[in-house]
Amino acid sequence: MIDYRPGGYGIEIMEWSKMKMIIDRFEGETVVLEYQGKTYNLPRAVLPVTAKEGDVISLEAKVEKEDTAERRNKINKLMDELFEN
């Protein structure tokens, strides 16, 4: 699929994305990551136990279509039950 949105430059949209981030620091059970000059907090548990400050890590994200559909169906059924009464 090609991204034709303004600023999209016709770049192909992937089913998943991958980005490299720098581990800035750990704050208890939270990791502070730096990406393109901004910081983001995530649970420390998402990283390998060997990760340390200054490491460059790759994070990948993928939309799980089947899981999403199952979740939506479950929510729709609950809503139907709730609003039938």
VENWO-V619769 format. One record per run of one state. SS is the DSSP state (alpha for helix, beta for strand, coil for the rest). FROM is the first residue (numbers start at 1). TO is the last residue. If there is no record, write none. Layout:
# VENWO-V619769
SS,FROM,TO / SS,FROM,TO
This chain:
# VENWO-V619769
coil,1,1 / beta,2,2 / coil,3,11 / beta,12,12 / coil,13,15 / beta,16,27 / coil,28,29 / beta,30,35 / coil,36,37 / beta,38,43 / alpha,44,46 / coil,47,55 / beta,56,62 / coil,63,64 / alpha,65,84 / coil,85,85
